[in-house]
Amino acid sequence: MPVWMKAAGKWGGIFVVIALLISLLKTIISFIAFLTGAIKLLIILAFVTMLIAIGYMVLKGFAEARRKKE
């Protein structure tokens, strides 16, 4: 086997491992970004649901107070 093939094989393997590590880190970072985005969306939906429920209870209380007054 020629010398340049041995060198290319050795360095090529190192470069492939480095490229795979970079690709893995890129994938992990994008997955973490997706998870944080999903968590933020769930928190926002929980607060909106809570505000709607509080508004519904307040309006229901006003309606019951008006009925009892009459």
mmCIF file as Biopython writes it, N, C-alpha, C and O atoms, coordinates in Angstrom:
data_model
#
loop_
_atom_site.group_PDB
_atom_site.id
_atom_site.type_symbol
_atom_site.label_atom_id
_atom_site.label_alt_id
_atom_site.label_comp_id
_atom_site.label_asym_id
_atom_site.label_entity_id
_atom_site.label_seq_id
_atom_site.pdbx_PDB_ins_code
_atom_site.Cartn_x
_atom_site.Cartn_y
_atom_site.Cartn_z
_atom_site.occupancy
_atom_site.B_iso_or_equiv
_atom_site.auth_seq_id
_atom_site.auth_asym_id
_atom_site.pdbx_PDB_model_num
ATOM 1   N N  . MET A ? 1  ? 0.856   -1.161 0.000  1.0 0.0 1  A 1 
ATOM 2   C CA . MET A ? 1  ? 0.000   0.000  0.000  1.0 0.0 1  A 1 
ATOM 3   C C  . MET A ? 1  ? 0.906   1.230  0.000  1.0 0.0 1  A 1 
ATOM 4   O O  . MET A ? 1  ? 1.867   1.295  0.768  1.0 0.0 1  A 1 
ATOM 5   N N  . PRO A ? 2  ? 0.601   2.207  -0.864 1.0 0.0 2  A 1 
ATOM 6   C CA . PRO A ? 2  ? 1.413   3.411  -0.908 1.0 0.0 2  A 1 
ATOM 7   C C  . PRO A ? 2  ? 1.308   4.208  0.391  1.0 0.0 2  A 1 
ATOM 8   O O  . PRO A ? 2  ? 0.347   4.073  1.147  1.0 0.0 2  A 1 
ATOM 9   N N  . VAL A ? 3  ? 2.298   5.022  0.623  1.0 0.0 3  A 1 
ATOM 10  C CA . VAL A ? 3  ? 2.362   5.806  1.856  1.0 0.0 3  A 1 
ATOM 11  C C  . VAL A ? 3  ? 1.203   6.803  1.935  1.0 0.0 3  A 1 
ATOM 12  O O  . VAL A ? 3  ? 0.634   7.012  3.007  1.0 0.0 3  A 1 
ATOM 13  N N  . TRP A ? 4  ? 0.851   7.421  0.795  1.0 0.0 4  A 1 
ATOM 14  C CA . TRP A ? 4  ? -0.209  8.438  0.839  1.0 0.0 4  A 1 
ATOM 15  C C  . TRP A ? 4  ? -1.553  7.825  1.204  1.0 0.0 4  A 1 
ATOM 16  O O  . TRP A ? 4  ? -2.405  8.514  1.764  1.0 0.0 4  A 1 
ATOM 17  N N  . MET A ? 5  ? -1.767  6.532  0.898  1.0 0.0 5  A 1 
ATOM 18  C CA . MET A ? 5  ? -3.027  5.892  1.273  1.0 0.0 5  A 1 
ATOM 19  C C  . MET A ? 5  ? -3.078  5.651  2.782  1.0 0.0 5  A 1 
ATOM 20  O O  . MET A ? 5  ? -4.131  5.786  3.404  1.0 0.0 5  A 1 
ATOM 21  N N  . LYS A ? 6  ? -1.931  5.295  3.362  1.0 0.0 6  A 1 
ATOM 22  C CA . LYS A ? 6  ? -1.900  5.107  4.812  1.0 0.0 6  A 1 
ATOM 23  C C  . LYS A ? 6  ? -2.162  6.427  5.524  1.0 0.0 6  A 1 
ATOM 24  O O  . LYS A ? 6  ? -2.912  6.473  6.499  1.0 0.0 6  A 1 
ATOM 25  N N  . ALA A ? 7  ? -1.539  7.510  5.033  1.0 0.0 7  A 1 
ATOM 26  C CA . ALA A ? 7  ? -1.725  8.823  5.658  1.0 0.0 7  A 1 
ATOM 27  C C  . ALA A ? 7  ? -3.164  9.300  5.483  1.0 0.0 7  A 1 
ATOM 28  O O  . ALA A ? 7  ? -3.761  9.838  6.415  1.0 0.0 7  A 1 
ATOM 29  N N  . ALA A ? 8  ? -3.717  9.102  4.292  1.0 0.0 8  A 1 
ATOM 30  C CA . ALA A ? 8  ? -5.090  9.529  4.047  1.0 0.0 8  A 1 
ATOM 31  C C  . ALA A ? 8  ? -6.052  8.712  4.902  1.0 0.0 8  A 1 
ATOM 32  O O  . ALA A ? 8  ? -7.050  9.242  5.391  1.0 0.0 8  A 1 
ATOM 33  N N  . GLY A ? 9  ? -5.764  7.442  5.083  1.0 0.0 9  A 1 
ATOM 34  C CA . GLY A ? 9  ? -6.628  6.615  5.915  1.0 0.0 9  A 1 
ATOM 35  C C  . GLY A ? 9  ? -6.604  7.050  7.359  1.0 0.0 9  A 1 
ATOM 36  O O  . GLY A ? 9  ? -7.647  7.111  8.010  1.0 0.0 9  A 1 
ATOM 37  N N  . LYS A ? 10 ? -5.409  7.359  7.873  1.0 0.0 10 A 1 
ATOM 38  C CA . LYS A ? 10 ? -5.276  7.773  9.266  1.0 0.0 10 A 1 
ATOM 39  C C  . LYS A ? 10 ? -5.940  9.130  9.471  1.0 0.0 10 A 1 
ATOM 40  O O  . LYS A ? 10 ? -6.771  9.288  10.365 1.0 0.0 10 A 1 
ATOM 41  N N  . TRP A ? 11 ? -5.583  10.092 8.660  1.0 0.0 11 A 1 
ATOM 42  C CA . TRP A ? 11 ? -6.125  11.433 8.815  1.0 0.0 11 A 1 
ATOM 43  C C  . TRP A ? 11 ? -7.602  11.480 8.399  1.0 0.0 11 A 1 
ATOM 44  O O  . TRP A ? 11 ? -8.393  12.231 8.970  1.0 0.0 11 A 1 
ATOM 45  N N  . GLY A ? 12 ? -7.945  10.698 7.434  1.0 0.0 12 A 1 
ATOM 46  C CA . GLY A ? 12 ? -9.342  10.649 7.019  1.0 0.0 12 A 1 
ATOM 47  C C  . GLY A ? 12 ? -10.236 10.137 8.133  1.0 0.0 12 A 1 
ATOM 48  O O  . GLY A ? 12 ? -11.335 10.646 8.350  1.0 0.0 12 A 1 
ATOM 49  N N  . GLY A ? 13 ? -9.752  9.122  8.837  1.0 0.0 13 A 1 
ATOM 50  C CA . GLY A ? 13 ? -10.515 8.588  9.969  1.0 0.0 13 A 1 
ATOM 51  C C  . GLY A ? 13 ? -10.690 9.621  11.071 1.0 0.0 13 A 1 
ATOM 52  O O  . GLY A ? 13 ? -11.763 9.739  11.663 1.0 0.0 13 A 1 
ATOM 53  N N  . ILE A ? 14 ? -9.619  10.374 11.342 1.0 0.0 14 A 1 
ATOM 54  C CA . ILE A ? 14 ? -9.695  11.420 12.367 1.0 0.0 14 A 1 
ATOM 55  C C  . ILE A ? 14 ? -10.681 12.501 11.939 1.0 0.0 14 A 1 
ATOM 56  O O  . ILE A ? 14 ? -11.491 12.963 12.742 1.0 0.0 14 A 1 
ATOM 57  N N  . PHE A ? 15 ? -10.609 12.906 10.658 1.0 0.0 15 A 1 
ATOM 58  C CA . PHE A ? 15 ? -11.523 13.926 10.172 1.0 0.0 15 A 1 
ATOM 59  C C  . PHE A ? 15 ? -12.973 13.440 10.189 1.0 0.0 15 A 1 
ATOM 60  O O  . PHE A ? 15 ? -13.884 14.221 10.464 1.0 0.0 15 A 1 
ATOM 61  N N  . VAL A ? 16 ? -13.185 12.185 9.902  1.0 0.0 16 A 1 
ATOM 62  C CA . VAL A ? 16 ? -14.548 11.635 9.942  1.0 0.0 16 A 1 
ATOM 63  C C  . VAL A ? 16 ? -15.080 11.638 11.368 1.0 0.0 16 A 1 
ATOM 64  O O  . VAL A ? 16 ? -16.240 11.979 11.597 1.0 0.0 16 A 1 
ATOM 65  N N  . VAL A ? 17 ? -14.240 11.262 12.329 1.0 0.0 17 A 1 
ATOM 66  C CA . VAL A ? 17 ? -14.674 11.272 13.731 1.0 0.0 17 A 1 
ATOM 67  C C  . VAL A ? 17 ? -14.997 12.694 14.169 1.0 0.0 17 A 1 
ATOM 68  O O  . VAL A ? 17 ? -15.994 12.918 14.855 1.0 0.0 17 A 1 
ATOM 69  N N  . ILE A ? 18 ? -14.166 13.654 13.782 1.0 0.0 18 A 1 
ATOM 70  C CA . ILE A ? 18 ? -14.423 15.056 14.132 1.0 0.0 18 A 1 
ATOM 71  C C  . ILE A ? 18 ? -15.719 15.531 13.487 1.0 0.0 18 A 1 
ATOM 72  O O  . ILE A ? 18 ? -16.519 16.205 14.136 1.0 0.0 18 A 1 
ATOM 73  N N  . ALA A ? 19 ? -15.939 15.190 12.223 1.0 0.0 19 A 1 
ATOM 74  C CA . ALA A ? 19 ? -17.162 15.583 11.537 1.0 0.0 19 A 1 
ATOM 75  C C  . ALA A ? 19 ? -18.394 14.957 12.199 1.0 0.0 19 A 1 
ATOM 76  O O  . ALA A ? 19 ? -19.429 15.610 12.326 1.0 0.0 19 A 1 
ATOM 77  N N  . LEU A ? 20 ? -18.284 13.703 12.616 1.0 0.0 20 A 1 
ATOM 78  C CA . LEU A ? 20 ? -19.404 13.058 13.306 1.0 0.0 20 A 1 
ATOM 79  C C  . LEU A ? 20 ? -19.695 13.715 14.650 1.0 0.0 20 A 1 
ATOM 80  O O  . LEU A ? 20 ? -20.858 13.873 15.020 1.0 0.0 20 A 1 
ATOM 81  N N  . LEU A ? 21 ? -18.655 14.100 15.385 1.0 0.0 21 A 1 
ATOM 82  C CA . LEU A ? 21 ? -18.857 14.779 16.662 1.0 0.0 21 A 1 
ATOM 83  C C  . LEU A ? 21 ? -19.527 16.142 16.458 1.0 0.0 21 A 1 
ATOM 84  O O  . LEU A ? 21 ? -20.423 16.518 17.214 1.0 0.0 21 A 1 
ATOM 85  N N  . ILE A ? 22 ? -19.094 16.865 15.447 1.0 0.0 22 A 1 
ATOM 86  C CA . ILE A ? 22 ? -19.709 18.165 15.161 1.0 0.0 22 A 1 
ATOM 87  C C  . ILE A ? 22 ? -21.171 17.978 14.780 1.0 0.0 22 A 1 
ATOM 88  O O  . ILE A ? 22 ? -22.032 18.733 15.232 1.0 0.0 22 A 1 
ATOM 89  N N  . SER A ? 23 ? -21.452 16.992 13.964 1.0 0.0 23 A 1 
ATOM 90  C CA . SER A ? 23 ? -22.834 16.715 13.566 1.0 0.0 23 A 1 
ATOM 91  C C  . SER A ? 23 ? -23.674 16.316 14.773 1.0 0.0 23 A 1 
ATOM 92  O O  . SER A ? 23 ? -24.822 16.742 14.892 1.0 0.0 23 A 1 
ATOM 93  N N  . LEU A ? 24 ? -23.124 15.513 15.657 1.0 0.0 24 A 1 
ATOM 94  C CA . LEU A ? 24 ? -23.841 15.102 16.866 1.0 0.0 24 A 1 
ATOM 95  C C  . LEU A ? 24 ? -24.137 16.306 17.756 1.0 0.0 24 A 1 
ATOM 96  O O  . LEU A ? 24 ? -25.251 16.445 18.260 1.0 0.0 24 A 1 
ATOM 97  N N  . LEU A ? 25 ? -23.153 17.170 17.952 1.0 0.0 25 A 1 
ATOM 98  C CA . LEU A ? 25 ? -23.366 18.352 18.790 1.0 0.0 25 A 1 
ATOM 99  C C  . LEU A ? 25 ? -24.420 19.270 18.169 1.0 0.0 25 A 1 
ATOM 100 O O  . LEU A ? 25 ? -25.259 19.829 18.875 1.0 0.0 25 A 1 
ATOM 101 N N  . LYS A ? 26 ? -24.370 19.421 16.846 1.0 0.0 26 A 1 
ATOM 102 C CA . LYS A ? 26 ? -25.364 20.249 16.155 1.0 0.0 26 A 1 
ATOM 103 C C  . LYS A ? 26 ? -26.767 19.679 16.360 1.0 0.0 26 A 1 
ATOM 104 O O  . LYS A ? 26 ? -27.712 20.431 16.599 1.0 0.0 26 A 1 
ATOM 105 N N  . THR A ? 27 ? -26.907 18.380 16.269 1.0 0.0 27 A 1 
ATOM 106 C CA . THR A ? 27 ? -28.201 17.728 16.465 1.0 0.0 27 A 1 
ATOM 107 C C  . THR A ? 27 ? -28.677 17.876 17.909 1.0 0.0 27 A 1 
ATOM 108 O O  . THR A ? 27 ? -29.856 18.138 18.150 1.0 0.0 27 A 1 
ATOM 109 N N  . ILE A ? 28 ? -27.777 17.711 18.858 1.0 0.0 28 A 1 
ATOM 110 C CA . ILE A ? 28 ? -28.144 17.853 20.275 1.0 0.0 28 A 1 
ATOM 111 C C  . ILE A ? 28 ? -28.599 19.273 20.568 1.0 0.0 28 A 1 
ATOM 112 O O  . ILE A ? 28 ? -29.583 19.474 21.280 1.0 0.0 28 A 1 
ATOM 113 N N  . ILE A ? 29 ? -27.889 20.265 20.025 1.0 0.0 29 A 1 
ATOM 114 C CA . ILE A ? 29 ? -28.256 21.663 20.253 1.0 0.0 29 A 1 
ATOM 115 C C  . ILE A ? 29 ? -29.633 21.958 19.662 1.0 0.0 29 A 1 
ATOM 116 O O  . ILE A ? 29 ? -30.443 22.639 20.291 1.0 0.0 29 A 1 
ATOM 117 N N  . SER A ? 30 ? -29.900 21.455 18.467 1.0 0.0 30 A 1 
ATOM 118 C CA . SER A ? 30 ? -31.210 21.710 17.868 1.0 0.0 30 A 1 
ATOM 119 C C  . SER A ? 30 ? -32.319 20.982 18.637 1.0 0.0 30 A 1 
ATOM 120 O O  . SER A ? 30 ? -33.433 21.496 18.734 1.0 0.0 30 A 1 
ATOM 121 N N  . PHE A ? 31 ? -32.037 19.811 19.177 1.0 0.0 31 A 1 
ATOM 122 C CA . PHE A ? 31 ? -33.030 19.084 19.978 1.0 0.0 31 A 1 
ATOM 123 C C  . PHE A ? 31 ? -33.329 19.834 21.272 1.0 0.0 31 A 1 
ATOM 124 O O  . PHE A ? 31 ? -34.486 19.923 21.685 1.0 0.0 31 A 1 
ATOM 125 N N  . ILE A ? 32 ? -32.301 20.371 21.910 1.0 0.0 32 A 1 
ATOM 126 C CA . ILE A ? 32 ? -32.497 21.145 23.137 1.0 0.0 32 A 1 
ATOM 127 C C  . ILE A ? 32 ? -33.301 22.404 22.829 1.0 0.0 32 A 1 
ATOM 128 O O  . ILE A ? 32 ? -34.169 22.793 23.609 1.0 0.0 32 A 1 
ATOM 129 N N  . ALA A ? 33 ? -33.015 23.040 21.696 1.0 0.0 33 A 1 
ATOM 130 C CA . ALA A ? 33 ? -33.786 24.226 21.301 1.0 0.0 33 A 1 
ATOM 131 C C  . ALA A ? 33 ? -35.252 23.862 21.082 1.0 0.0 33 A 1 
ATOM 132 O O  . ALA A ? 33 ? -36.141 24.613 21.482 1.0 0.0 33 A 1 
ATOM 133 N N  . PHE A ? 34 ? -35.508 22.727 20.457 1.0 0.0 34 A 1 
ATOM 134 C CA . PHE A ? 34 ? -36.891 22.279 20.259 1.0 0.0 34 A 1 
ATOM 135 C C  . PHE A ? 34 ? -37.580 22.032 21.595 1.0 0.0 34 A 1 
ATOM 136 O O  . PHE A ? 34 ? -38.727 22.437 21.786 1.0 0.0 34 A 1 
ATOM 137 N N  . LEU A ? 35 ? -36.894 21.374 22.513 1.0 0.0 35 A 1 
ATOM 138 C CA . LEU A ? 35 ? -37.495 21.091 23.823 1.0 0.0 35 A 1 
ATOM 139 C C  . LEU A ? 35 ? -37.802 22.367 24.586 1.0 0.0 35 A 1 
ATOM 140 O O  . LEU A ? 35 ? -38.878 22.482 25.173 1.0 0.0 35 A 1 
ATOM 141 N N  . THR A ? 36 ? -36.884 23.334 24.594 1.0 0.0 36 A 1 
ATOM 142 C CA . THR A ? 36 ? -37.147 24.577 25.307 1.0 0.0 36 A 1 
ATOM 143 C C  . THR A ? 36 ? -38.296 25.343 24.662 1.0 0.0 36 A 1 
ATOM 144 O O  . THR A ? 36 ? -39.099 25.964 25.359 1.0 0.0 36 A 1 
ATOM 145 N N  . GLY A ? 37 ? -38.377 25.301 23.344 1.0 0.0 37 A 1 
ATOM 146 C CA . GLY A ? 37 ? -39.508 25.943 22.665 1.0 0.0 37 A 1 
ATOM 147 C C  . GLY A ? 37 ? -40.823 25.292 23.025 1.0 0.0 37 A 1 
ATOM 148 O O  . GLY A ? 37 ? -41.820 25.982 23.241 1.0 0.0 37 A 1 
ATOM 149 N N  . ALA A ? 38 ? -40.839 23.968 23.093 1.0 0.0 38 A 1 
ATOM 150 C CA . ALA A ? 38 ? -42.059 23.251 23.459 1.0 0.0 38 A 1 
ATOM 151 C C  . ALA A ? 38 ? -42.456 23.553 24.908 1.0 0.0 38 A 1 
ATOM 152 O O  . ALA A ? 38 ? -43.640 23.706 25.206 1.0 0.0 38 A 1 
ATOM 153 N N  . ILE A ? 39 ? -41.487 23.638 25.791 1.0 0.0 39 A 1 
ATOM 154 C CA . ILE A ? 39 ? -41.774 23.948 27.192 1.0 0.0 39 A 1 
ATOM 155 C C  . ILE A ? 39 ? -42.328 25.368 27.314 1.0 0.0 39 A 1 
ATOM 156 O O  . ILE A ? 39 ? -43.276 25.604 28.063 1.0 0.0 39 A 1 
ATOM 157 N N  . LYS A ? 40 ? -41.732 26.317 26.574 1.0 0.0 40 A 1 
ATOM 158 C CA . LYS A ? 40 ? -42.249 27.688 26.602 1.0 0.0 40 A 1 
ATOM 159 C C  . LYS A ? 40 ? -43.686 27.729 26.107 1.0 0.0 40 A 1 
ATOM 160 O O  . LYS A ? 40 ? -44.521 28.419 26.692 1.0 0.0 40 A 1 
ATOM 161 N N  . LEU A ? 41 ? -43.982 27.011 25.053 1.0 0.0 41 A 1 
ATOM 162 C CA . LEU A ? 41 ? -45.340 26.977 24.512 1.0 0.0 41 A 1 
ATOM 163 C C  . LEU A ? 41 ? -46.316 26.390 25.527 1.0 0.0 41 A 1 
ATOM 164 O O  . LEU A ? 41 ? -47.424 26.903 25.685 1.0 0.0 41 A 1 
ATOM 165 N N  . LEU A ? 42 ? -45.922 25.329 26.210 1.0 0.0 42 A 1 
ATOM 166 C CA . LEU A ? 42 ? -46.792 24.736 27.232 1.0 0.0 42 A 1 
ATOM 167 C C  . LEU A ? 42 ? -47.041 25.689 28.391 1.0 0.0 42 A 1 
ATOM 168 O O  . LEU A ? 42 ? -48.153 25.753 28.914 1.0 0.0 42 A 1 
ATOM 169 N N  . ILE A ? 43 ? -46.014 26.431 28.797 1.0 0.0 43 A 1 
ATOM 170 C CA . ILE A ? 43 ? -46.183 27.395 29.884 1.0 0.0 43 A 1 
ATOM 171 C C  . ILE A ? 43 ? -47.148 28.496 29.463 1.0 0.0 43 A 1 
ATOM 172 O O  . ILE A ? 43 ? -48.020 28.888 30.239 1.0 0.0 43 A 1 
ATOM 173 N N  . ILE A ? 44 ? -46.999 28.993 28.243 1.0 0.0 44 A 1 
ATOM 174 C CA . ILE A ? 44 ? -47.892 30.046 27.753 1.0 0.0 44 A 1 
ATOM 175 C C  . ILE A ? 44 ? -49.332 29.533 27.691 1.0 0.0 44 A 1 
ATOM 176 O O  . ILE A ? 44 ? -50.258 30.233 28.101 1.0 0.0 44 A 1 
ATOM 177 N N  . LEU A ? 45 ? -49.524 28.313 27.180 1.0 0.0 45 A 1 
ATOM 178 C CA . LEU A ? 45 ? -50.867 27.742 27.114 1.0 0.0 45 A 1 
ATOM 179 C C  . LEU A ? 45 ? -51.467 27.552 28.509 1.0 0.0 45 A 1 
ATOM 180 O O  . LEU A ? 45 ? -52.666 27.757 28.697 1.0 0.0 45 A 1 
ATOM 181 N N  . ALA A ? 46 ? -50.654 27.167 29.475 1.0 0.0 46 A 1 
ATOM 182 C CA . ALA A ? 46 ? -51.148 26.998 30.847 1.0 0.0 46 A 1 
ATOM 183 C C  . ALA A ? 46 ? -51.616 28.337 31.413 1.0 0.0 46 A 1 
ATOM 184 O O  . ALA A ? 46 ? -52.672 28.400 32.044 1.0 0.0 46 A 1 
ATOM 185 N N  . PHE A ? 47 ? -50.846 29.415 31.198 1.0 0.0 47 A 1 
ATOM 186 C CA . PHE A ? 47 ? -51.249 30.722 31.707 1.0 0.0 47 A 1 
ATOM 187 C C  . PHE A ? 47 ? -52.506 31.232 31.005 1.0 0.0 47 A 1 
ATOM 188 O O  . PHE A ? 47 ? -53.384 31.803 31.653 1.0 0.0 47 A 1 
ATOM 189 N N  . VAL A ? 48 ? -52.604 31.035 29.696 1.0 0.0 48 A 1 
ATOM 190 C CA . VAL A ? 48 ? -53.802 31.473 28.972 1.0 0.0 48 A 1 
ATOM 191 C C  . VAL A ? 48 ? -55.019 30.708 29.475 1.0 0.0 48 A 1 
ATOM 192 O O  . VAL A ? 48 ? -56.079 31.299 29.682 1.0 0.0 48 A 1 
ATOM 193 N N  . THR A ? 49 ? -54.880 29.411 29.673 1.0 0.0 49 A 1 
ATOM 194 C CA . THR A ? 49 ? -55.982 28.599 30.193 1.0 0.0 49 A 1 
ATOM 195 C C  . THR A ? 49 ? -56.394 29.065 31.587 1.0 0.0 49 A 1 
ATOM 196 O O  . THR A ? 49 ? -57.582 29.140 31.900 1.0 0.0 49 A 1 
ATOM 197 N N  . MET A ? 50 ? -55.410 29.375 32.413 1.0 0.0 50 A 1 
ATOM 198 C CA . MET A ? 50 ? -55.696 29.837 33.764 1.0 0.0 50 A 1 
ATOM 199 C C  . MET A ? 50 ? -56.430 31.179 33.736 1.0 0.0 50 A 1 
ATOM 200 O O  . MET A ? 50 ? -57.383 31.378 34.489 1.0 0.0 50 A 1 
ATOM 201 N N  . LEU A ? 51 ? -55.992 32.098 32.873 1.0 0.0 51 A 1 
ATOM 202 C CA . LEU A ? 51 ? -56.662 33.397 32.784 1.0 0.0 51 A 1 
ATOM 203 C C  . LEU A ? 51 ? -58.093 33.251 32.274 1.0 0.0 51 A 1 
ATOM 204 O O  . LEU A ? 51 ? -58.996 33.926 32.769 1.0 0.0 51 A 1 
ATOM 205 N N  . ILE A ? 52 ? -58.305 32.391 31.306 1.0 0.0 52 A 1 
ATOM 206 C CA . ILE A ? 52 ? -59.663 32.153 30.801 1.0 0.0 52 A 1 
ATOM 207 C C  . ILE A ? 52 ? -60.537 31.558 31.898 1.0 0.0 52 A 1 
ATOM 208 O O  . ILE A ? 52 ? -61.695 31.949 32.048 1.0 0.0 52 A 1 
ATOM 209 N N  . ALA A ? 53 ? -59.995 30.618 32.666 1.0 0.0 53 A 1 
ATOM 210 C CA . ALA A ? 53 ? -60.773 30.007 33.754 1.0 0.0 53 A 1 
ATOM 211 C C  . ALA A ? 53 ? -61.115 31.039 34.817 1.0 0.0 53 A 1 
ATOM 212 O O  . ALA A ? 53 ? -62.236 31.045 35.326 1.0 0.0 53 A 1 
ATOM 213 N N  . ILE A ? 54 ? -60.182 31.905 35.160 1.0 0.0 54 A 1 
ATOM 214 C CA . ILE A ? 54 ? -60.457 32.946 36.164 1.0 0.0 54 A 1 
ATOM 215 C C  . ILE A ? 54 ? -61.526 33.910 35.645 1.0 0.0 54 A 1 
ATOM 216 O O  . ILE A ? 54 ? -62.430 34.297 36.386 1.0 0.0 54 A 1 
ATOM 217 N N  . GLY A ? 55 ? -61.422 34.293 34.385 1.0 0.0 55 A 1 
ATOM 218 C CA . GLY A ? 55 ? -62.430 35.177 33.798 1.0 0.0 55 A 1 
ATOM 219 C C  . GLY A ? 55 ? -63.807 34.541 33.796 1.0 0.0 55 A 1 
ATOM 220 O O  . GLY A ? 55 ? -64.805 35.202 34.085 1.0 0.0 55 A 1 
ATOM 221 N N  . TYR A ? 56 ? -63.861 33.257 33.468 1.0 0.0 56 A 1 
ATOM 222 C CA . TYR A ? 56 ? -65.143 32.536 33.478 1.0 0.0 56 A 1 
ATOM 223 C C  . TYR A ? 56 ? -65.737 32.504 34.880 1.0 0.0 56 A 1 
ATOM 224 O O  . TYR A ? 56 ? -66.940 32.705 35.044 1.0 0.0 56 A 1 
ATOM 225 N N  . MET A ? 57 ? -64.900 32.252 35.903 1.0 0.0 57 A 1 
ATOM 226 C CA . MET A ? 57 ? -65.406 32.197 37.273 1.0 0.0 57 A 1 
ATOM 227 C C  . MET A ? 57 ? -65.905 33.565 37.735 1.0 0.0 57 A 1 
ATOM 228 O O  . MET A ? 57 ? -66.913 33.652 38.437 1.0 0.0 57 A 1 
ATOM 229 N N  . VAL A ? 58 ? -65.205 34.635 37.345 1.0 0.0 58 A 1 
ATOM 230 C CA . VAL A ? 58 ? -65.634 35.979 37.733 1.0 0.0 58 A 1 
ATOM 231 C C  . VAL A ? 58 ? -66.985 36.301 37.086 1.0 0.0 58 A 1 
ATOM 232 O O  . VAL A ? 58 ? -67.894 36.793 37.755 1.0 0.0 58 A 1 
ATOM 233 N N  . LEU A ? 59 ? -67.112 36.023 35.790 1.0 0.0 59 A 1 
ATOM 234 C CA . LEU A ? 59 ? -68.384 36.285 35.118 1.0 0.0 59 A 1 
ATOM 235 C C  . LEU A ? 59 ? -69.520 35.434 35.689 1.0 0.0 59 A 1 
ATOM 236 O O  . LEU A ? 59 ? -70.649 35.907 35.815 1.0 0.0 59 A 1 
ATOM 237 N N  . LYS A ? 60 ? -69.222 34.194 36.028 1.0 0.0 60 A 1 
ATOM 238 C CA . LYS A ? 60 ? -70.229 33.322 36.635 1.0 0.0 60 A 1 
ATOM 239 C C  . LYS A ? 60 ? -70.646 33.870 38.002 1.0 0.0 60 A 1 
ATOM 240 O O  . LYS A ? 60 ? -71.824 33.816 38.356 1.0 0.0 60 A 1 
ATOM 241 N N  . GLY A ? 61 ? -69.697 34.391 38.766 1.0 0.0 61 A 1 
ATOM 242 C CA . GLY A ? 61 ? -70.004 34.992 40.065 1.0 0.0 61 A 1 
ATOM 243 C C  . GLY A ? 61 ? -70.869 36.221 39.923 1.0 0.0 61 A 1 
ATOM 244 O O  . GLY A ? 61 ? -71.805 36.413 40.700 1.0 0.0 61 A 1 
ATOM 245 N N  . PHE A ? 62 ? -70.568 37.075 38.925 1.0 0.0 62 A 1 
ATOM 246 C CA . PHE A ? 62 ? -71.417 38.250 38.689 1.0 0.0 62 A 1 
ATOM 247 C C  . PHE A ? 62 ? -72.837 37.835 38.318 1.0 0.0 62 A 1 
ATOM 248 O O  . PHE A ? 62 ? -73.802 38.435 38.791 1.0 0.0 62 A 1 
ATOM 249 N N  . ALA A ? 63 ? -72.969 36.820 37.482 1.0 0.0 63 A 1 
ATOM 250 C CA . ALA A ? 63 ? -74.289 36.365 37.055 1.0 0.0 63 A 1 
ATOM 251 C C  . ALA A ? 63 ? -75.076 35.805 38.243 1.0 0.0 63 A 1 
ATOM 252 O O  . ALA A ? 63 ? -76.272 36.068 38.372 1.0 0.0 63 A 1 
ATOM 253 N N  . GLU A ? 64 ? -74.416 35.041 39.106 1.0 0.0 64 A 1 
ATOM 254 C CA . GLU A ? 64 ? -75.112 34.505 40.287 1.0 0.0 64 A 1 
ATOM 255 C C  . GLU A ? 64 ? -75.494 35.606 41.257 1.0 0.0 64 A 1 
ATOM 256 O O  . GLU A ? 64 ? -76.561 35.547 41.869 1.0 0.0 64 A 1 
ATOM 257 N N  . ALA A ? 65 ? -74.645 36.604 41.406 1.0 0.0 65 A 1 
ATOM 258 C CA . ALA A ? 65 ? -74.962 37.713 42.304 1.0 0.0 65 A 1 
ATOM 259 C C  . ALA A ? 65 ? -76.145 38.494 41.771 1.0 0.0 65 A 1 
ATOM 260 O O  . ALA A ? 65 ? -76.993 38.934 42.547 1.0 0.0 65 A 1 
ATOM 261 N N  . ARG A ? 66 ? -76.218 38.674 40.459 1.0 0.0 66 A 1 
ATOM 262 C CA . ARG A ? 66 ? -77.352 39.391 39.847 1.0 0.0 66 A 1 
ATOM 263 C C  . ARG A ? 66 ? -78.651 38.608 40.022 1.0 0.0 66 A 1 
ATOM 264 O O  . ARG A ? 66 ? -79.705 39.189 40.280 1.0 0.0 66 A 1 
ATOM 265 N N  . ARG A ? 67 ? -78.565 37.266 39.878 1.0 0.0 67 A 1 
ATOM 266 C CA . ARG A ? 67 ? -79.764 36.428 40.050 1.0 0.0 67 A 1 
ATOM 267 C C  . ARG A ? 67 ? -80.239 36.463 41.503 1.0 0.0 67 A 1 
ATOM 268 O O  . ARG A ? 67 ? -81.443 36.528 41.748 1.0 0.0 67 A 1 
ATOM 269 N N  . LYS A ? 68 ? -79.342 36.423 42.446 1.0 0.0 68 A 1 
ATOM 270 C CA . LYS A ? 68 ? -79.741 36.437 43.858 1.0 0.0 68 A 1 
ATOM 271 C C  . LYS A ? 68 ? -80.330 37.796 44.249 1.0 0.0 68 A 1 
ATOM 272 O O  . LYS A ? 68 ? -81.191 37.874 45.126 1.0 0.0 68 A 1 
ATOM 273 N N  . LYS A ? 69 ? -79.863 38.861 43.597 1.0 0.0 69 A 1 
ATOM 274 C CA . LYS A ? 69 ? -80.346 40.188 43.899 1.0 0.0 69 A 1 
ATOM 275 C C  . LYS A ? 69 ? -81.813 40.337 43.495 1.0 0.0 69 A 1 
ATOM 276 O O  . LYS A ? 69 ? -82.576 41.022 44.176 1.0 0.0 69 A 1 
ATOM 277 N N  . GLU A ? 70 ? -82.204 39.707 42.406 1.0 0.0 70 A 1 
ATOM 278 C CA . GLU A ? 70 ? -83.571 39.821 41.899 1.0 0.0 70 A 1 
ATOM 279 C C  . GLU A ? 70 ? -84.491 38.930 42.629 1.0 0.0 70 A 1 
ATOM 280 O O  . GLU A ? 70 ? -85.685 38.898 42.332 1.0 0.0 70 A 1 
#
